[in-house]
Amino acid sequence: MNSPKMAVRIFMVSMLFAFLLISSVEGKDLTQSDYEEYISNFVGAASYQLPEPVSTLSSLIMSAPNLTMGALRNWAYNNMLSTTRNLMDADQSGNKEQIDHYNDQLDRWQAVYSCLNGDCGHMQQLEGGAGAGLASGEQGTTAPATAAAIGSLVANGTSYQKGALLIGPISIPANWTDPQDIIFLDQGRPYIVVGEGTCSLWDSPPEPDGVDSCFVYAKWRIGDVPQVWGQLELVDPSFHLSDLIEKNTGKPAEYNPSHVYAAVVFGEGKMLKARVYDGGGYSDNYGELRISVYQAISG
């Protein structure tokens, strides 16, 4: 007597299970391995094929279900870390061909990871305008224009030059209370951290923004002379960027009207994290600071 009801229940459970297993994107059912294959081809600078109708990897990622996005984010992040280590090994061996190869791969992994976190701008640039040059591996990771002018830095009596860009610029929203994962730093290895951008710590200030990674410069708040406030806070190792600059140089950080600051940091074998520090609460903050991490080349 209960057979029909039981059959209906089995059918409904089966349909639910099938729905959870299948991700329908752009008119084609994609599995986790499908996404990973497209991304791997993109990172490998291959000519990748996407489902019909013709699309781009960035639009495919932005259309992916949340469960798939979460799994892809972890997968891409782990690949980004392993590529970073490969790049460091290549740099130590001085193999230029491998350095260029891993620079290009890392740039693409960073683009994928950023897209999975909602910012697909760089991936769309790689897919579109950069075109054939990037696809054939002719160009590696380039430094952001604002950070390119940074000269040598000194830490522990050693002079360091900025090497390959390992990650960034990563946006650090001013209203986020928890430190954000940036990149794993190997124990004892030197890196150069660059903080840039401006944000606001106040609700409806008379002037926009007012603080950068190291200073408050809002005249309505402190007058004509900027003061060190240390807004970009690092965790593991735990420093404010302004304090790290003073530790490197032996003197307080100097205000930079372009709002770009850099310091040498030594890894602790942990994940570097960062946030915008605000001792007065975060609900009225807006804008963002940005952080990048480079190899530090001694000499």
C-alpha positions as CSV (number, residue, x, y, z in Angstrom):
1,M,0.0,0.0,0.0
2,N,2.8,2.4,0.8
3,S,4.8,1.4,-2.4
4,P,3.8,4.4,-4.5
5,K,4.7,6.8,-1.6
6,M,8.0,5.1,-1.1
7,A,8.7,5.3,-4.8
8,V,8.0,9.0,-4.9
9,R,10.3,9.6,-1.9
10,I,13.1,7.6,-3.5
11,F,12.6,9.6,-6.7
12,M,12.7,12.9,-4.9
13,V,15.8,12.0,-2.9
14,S,17.5,10.9,-6.1
15,M,16.6,14.1,-7.8
16,L,18.0,16.1,-4.9
17,F,21.2,14.1,-4.9
18,A,21.6,14.6,-8.6
19,F,21.0,18.4,-8.2
20,L,23.7,18.7,-5.6
21,L,26.2,16.8,-7.7
22,I,25.7,18.7,-10.9
23,S,26.8,22.3,-11.5
24,S,25.1,23.8,-14.4
25,V,27.1,26.7,-15.9
26,E,26.6,28.4,-19.2
27,G,24.3,25.7,-20.4
28,K,26.7,22.8,-19.7
29,D,27.0,20.6,-16.7
30,L,30.5,21.0,-15.2
31,T,32.2,18.9,-12.5
32,Q,34.9,20.1,-10.2
33,S,37.5,18.4,-12.4
34,D,36.1,20.3,-15.4
35,Y,36.8,23.6,-13.7
36,E,40.2,22.5,-12.6
37,E,41.1,21.4,-16.2
38,Y,40.1,24.8,-17.6
39,I,42.1,26.7,-15.0
40,S,45.1,24.4,-15.3
41,N,45.1,25.0,-19.1
42,F,44.8,28.8,-18.5
43,V,47.7,28.8,-16.0
44,G,49.8,26.7,-18.3
45,A,49.2,29.3,-21.0
46,A,47.5,26.8,-23.3
47,S,44.7,27.4,-25.7
48,Y,41.9,26.3,-23.5
49,Q,38.5,25.2,-24.7
50,L,35.4,26.3,-22.8
51,P,31.8,24.9,-23.0
52,E,29.4,26.1,-25.5
53,P,28.2,28.8,-25.9
54,V,31.7,30.3,-26.2
55,S,32.7,32.0,-23.0
56,T,35.8,33.1,-20.9
57,L,37.2,31.5,-17.9
58,S,36.5,34.6,-15.8
59,S,32.8,34.5,-16.6
60,L,32.7,30.7,-16.0
61,I,34.2,31.2,-12.6
62,M,31.8,34.1,-11.7
63,S,28.9,31.8,-12.6
64,A,30.1,28.8,-10.6
65,P,28.0,27.6,-7.6
66,N,29.2,28.6,-4.1
67,L,30.2,25.1,-3.1
68,T,32.3,24.8,-6.3
69,M,33.9,28.2,-5.7
70,G,34.9,27.3,-2.2
71,A,36.7,24.1,-3.3
72,L,38.3,25.9,-6.3
73,R,39.5,28.7,-3.9
74,N,41.4,26.2,-1.7
75,W,42.8,24.3,-4.7
76,A,44.0,27.5,-6.4
77,Y,45.5,28.8,-3.2
78,N,47.5,25.7,-2.6
79,N,48.8,25.8,-6.2
80,M,49.7,29.4,-5.8
81,L,51.8,28.6,-2.7
82,S,53.6,25.7,-4.5
83,T,54.3,27.9,-7.5
84,T,55.7,30.5,-5.2
85,R,58.1,28.0,-3.7
86,N,59.1,26.8,-7.2
87,L,59.8,30.4,-8.2
88,M,62.0,30.9,-5.1
89,D,64.0,27.7,-5.9
90,A,64.4,28.8,-9.5
91,D,65.6,32.2,-8.3
92,Q,68.2,30.6,-6.0
93,S,69.5,28.4,-8.8
94,G,69.6,31.4,-11.2
95,N,67.8,29.5,-13.9
96,K,66.3,32.4,-15.9
97,E,64.0,30.1,-18.1
98,Q,62.5,28.6,-15.0
99,I,62.2,32.0,-13.3
100,D,60.2,33.4,-16.3
101,H,58.1,30.3,-16.4
102,Y,57.1,30.3,-12.8
103,N,56.6,34.1,-12.8
104,D,54.1,33.7,-15.6
105,Q,52.4,30.8,-13.8
106,L,52.2,32.7,-10.5
107,D,50.7,35.7,-12.2
108,R,48.0,33.5,-13.7
109,W,47.3,31.7,-10.4
110,Q,47.0,35.1,-8.6
111,A,44.5,36.2,-11.3
112,V,42.5,33.0,-10.8
113,Y,42.6,33.3,-7.0
114,S,41.5,37.0,-7.2
115,C,38.7,36.1,-9.5
116,L,37.5,33.4,-7.1
117,N,37.4,36.1,-4.5
118,G,35.3,38.4,-6.6
119,D,37.9,40.5,-8.5
120,C,38.3,39.2,-12.0
121,G,39.9,42.3,-13.5
122,H,43.4,40.9,-13.9
123,M,42.1,37.6,-15.3
124,Q,40.0,39.5,-17.9
125,Q,43.1,41.5,-18.9
126,L,45.1,38.3,-19.4
127,E,42.2,36.7,-21.4
128,G,41.7,39.8,-23.5
129,G,44.1,42.6,-24.3
130,A,47.4,41.0,-23.2
131,G,46.5,38.2,-25.7
132,A,49.1,36.4,-27.6
133,G,52.1,37.8,-25.8
134,L,51.0,36.4,-22.5
135,A,49.6,33.2,-23.9
136,S,53.0,32.4,-25.4
137,G,54.8,33.1,-22.2
138,E,56.6,36.2,-23.4
139,Q,55.8,38.3,-20.4
140,G,56.0,37.5,-16.7
141,T,54.7,39.2,-13.6
142,T,55.2,42.9,-13.6
143,A,55.3,45.2,-10.6
144,P,52.5,47.7,-10.0
145,A,53.5,51.1,-11.3
146,T,53.2,52.7,-7.9
147,A,55.6,50.2,-6.3
148,A,58.1,50.1,-9.2
149,A,60.1,53.2,-8.0
150,I,61.1,51.6,-4.6
151,G,64.9,51.5,-4.3
152,S,67.1,49.4,-2.1
153,L,66.1,48.7,1.5
154,V,68.3,47.9,4.4
155,A,67.5,45.4,7.2
156,N,70.0,43.8,9.8
157,G,72.8,45.6,8.0
158,T,72.1,44.0,4.6
159,S,70.8,45.9,1.5
160,Y,67.9,44.3,-0.4
161,Q,66.5,45.0,-3.8
162,K,62.9,44.2,-4.8
163,G,62.8,40.9,-6.8
164,A,59.9,39.1,-8.3
165,L,56.3,40.0,-7.3
166,L,55.1,37.0,-5.3
167,I,51.5,38.2,-4.6
168,G,49.5,41.4,-4.8
169,P,48.4,44.0,-4.8
170,I,45.8,42.4,-2.5
171,S,42.9,44.7,-1.3
172,I,42.5,45.0,2.5
173,P,39.0,46.6,3.1
174,A,39.1,49.1,5.9
175,N,35.9,47.7,7.4
176,W,37.2,44.2,7.9
177,T,38.0,43.4,11.5
178,D,39.9,40.1,11.0
179,P,43.4,39.8,9.5
180,Q,43.3,38.5,5.9
181,D,45.6,35.7,4.6
182,I,48.2,37.1,2.3
183,I,51.0,34.5,1.6
184,F,53.0,31.8,3.4
185,L,56.5,33.2,4.4
186,D,59.3,30.6,4.8
187,Q,61.2,30.7,8.1
188,G,64.0,33.2,8.1
189,R,63.7,34.2,4.4
190,P,63.6,37.9,3.7
191,Y,60.7,39.5,1.8
192,I,59.8,43.0,0.8
193,V,56.3,44.1,1.8
194,V,54.7,47.1,0.1
195,G,51.7,48.9,1.4
196,E,49.8,51.5,-0.7
197,G,46.5,53.3,-1.1
198,T,44.3,55.4,1.2
199,C,41.1,54.8,3.2
200,S,38.9,56.5,5.9
201,L,38.4,55.6,9.5
202,W,35.5,58.0,10.0
203,D,31.8,58.4,9.2
204,S,31.2,61.2,6.7
205,P,34.5,63.1,7.2
206,P,34.7,66.6,5.7
207,E,37.5,65.3,3.3
208,P,37.7,61.9,1.6
209,D,40.0,59.2,3.0
210,G,42.6,60.6,5.4
211,V,44.9,57.7,6.3
212,D,47.3,55.5,4.4
213,S,49.4,52.5,5.4
214,C,51.5,54.4,7.9
215,F,50.2,58.0,8.4
216,V,47.1,60.0,9.1
217,Y,47.2,63.1,6.8
218,A,43.6,64.4,7.2
219,K,44.1,68.1,8.0
220,W,40.7,68.4,9.6
221,R,41.9,65.7,12.1
222,I,45.5,66.5,12.9
223,G,46.4,69.8,11.1
224,D,49.1,70.3,8.5
225,V,51.7,67.8,9.7
226,P,51.0,64.1,9.0
227,Q,51.4,61.8,12.0
228,V,52.4,58.1,12.2
229,W,49.3,56.0,13.0
230,G,50.4,52.7,11.5
231,Q,47.1,51.6,9.8
232,L,48.5,48.6,7.9
233,E,48.9,45.9,10.5
234,L,50.8,42.6,9.8
235,V,50.4,39.4,11.6
236,D,53.0,36.6,11.7
237,P,55.3,38.4,11.9
238,S,53.3,40.9,13.9
239,F,54.2,44.5,13.1
240,H,52.6,47.7,12.0
241,L,54.3,48.5,8.6
242,S,55.4,51.9,10.1
243,D,57.1,50.1,13.0
244,L,58.7,47.7,10.6
245,I,60.1,50.6,8.6
246,E,61.6,52.1,11.8
247,K,63.0,48.7,12.8
248,N,64.7,48.4,9.3
249,T,66.0,52.0,9.2
250,G,66.5,53.0,12.8
251,K,64.4,56.1,12.3
252,P,60.7,56.8,12.1
253,A,58.9,56.3,8.7
254,E,58.7,59.4,6.5
255,Y,55.4,60.5,5.0
256,N,55.1,59.8,1.3
257,P,52.5,61.9,-0.6
258,S,52.1,59.0,-3.1
259,H,51.1,56.8,-0.1
260,V,53.5,53.9,-1.0
261,Y,55.7,52.4,1.8
262,A,58.0,49.4,1.8
263,A,59.9,47.4,4.4
264,V,61.9,44.1,4.7
265,V,60.2,41.4,6.7
266,F,61.6,38.0,7.7
267,G,59.3,35.0,7.4
268,E,58.4,32.9,10.5
269,G,57.3,29.8,8.7
270,K,53.7,30.9,8.9
271,M,50.9,32.5,6.8
272,L,51.4,36.3,6.7
273,K,48.1,38.1,7.4
274,A,47.2,41.8,7.3
275,R,44.4,44.1,8.1
276,V,43.6,47.9,8.4
277,Y,44.1,48.7,12.1
278,D,41.5,50.9,13.8
279,G,41.4,51.1,17.6
280,G,38.0,52.9,17.5
281,G,35.8,50.4,15.7
282,Y,35.3,49.4,12.1
283,S,31.7,50.0,11.3
284,D,32.2,53.6,10.0
285,N,35.3,52.8,7.9
286,Y,35.4,52.7,4.1
287,G,37.9,52.3,1.3
288,E,40.9,49.9,1.3
289,L,44.6,49.7,1.6
290,R,46.6,47.3,-0.6
291,I,49.5,45.0,0.2
292,S,52.1,43.3,-2.1
293,V,54.9,40.9,-1.3
294,Y,58.1,40.6,-3.3
295,Q,61.2,38.5,-3.2
296,A,64.0,40.3,-1.4
297,I,67.3,40.0,-3.3
298,S,70.4,40.8,-1.1
299,G,73.4,42.8,-2.4
